[in-house]
Amino acid sequence: MPIDEVTELRLSVPEAGRRLLPLPVAAWHATVGARTVDGIVKGDTVLVHGHLVRRFYRSGAGARSLTEVVATGIKKLEQPAA
């Protein structure tokens, strides 16, 4: 199995003007590129390509699930000039 590094991001996605939904994103450096991920800071607007993965596991608290995006690309979007 190849060795790789992953950066985990947590995006806040607006839900039709109500609340922000947290969405975890896994960005593997071999796929996305470490430089791309390193340039992203809190508050940046980004466009993420990838696929949605739902994982199921058991813990001491019982059966649980986790939904995340496995990114195949991330682009930092420019903010419009004020």
N, C-alpha and C positions, 0 to 999 in steps of 0.2 A: 504494500500500500504506500503511495507516495506521501511524503511529508509536506505539509503546507501550513500556513498560518491563516487564521480567520479573525476578522474584526466584527464584533457584534454591535449593531447600531439599534437604537430605539427611536423610531419615527413617531411623530404625533400627527395623525390624519384627521382632519375635520370631518365630522359626521353631519352633513346637511345643516350647518349652522347651529348645532346643539352643543356637542362636547367634542373633545379631542380623544380619539381612540389610539392607544399605544399599539404599535406594530413593530415587532422585532424583525431585524434584517441581519442575515449572516452573509458577510462578504468575504469569500475566499480570495486571498491575495493572488493566487495563480490564475484565477478567472477574471477578477475585477482589476487587480493591480494595487499594490500597496500605496503608491503615490496618490491615486484617486481617493482612497479612503483617508489618508493622512491630511488631505486638504479640506476635509469637512469638519465644521465646528458647530456647536449648539446654536440653533437659530437659522442655519442655512436652509434654503429651499433646494430640494434635490428631486431628481427624477430617477426612479429605480426600475430596472427591468429584471425579470426573474420569474421564478415559479413559486407558488404557494405550497407549503408542505405542512402537513398536520401529523404530529408524532404523538403516540400514545405510550404511556409507561405507568408503572406501579411504584408507589412510594409508601411510607408508613401511614400516610393519610388516605391511601386507597388509589383507585385508578385516576389518572390525570391526563390531560392532553395539552399540547403546545402547538400553536399555529405561528409560522414564521415565513418570511420571504427569503429564499436562497437567491441572492443577487447574481445575475450574469452581467450586469452593467449598472453603473451609477454615474450620474452627471450632476454636477453642482450647477444650479440655474442662477443666472445673473438677476439681481434685483433691479427693477426699473428705476431710472433716475427720478428723484423727487422734484 
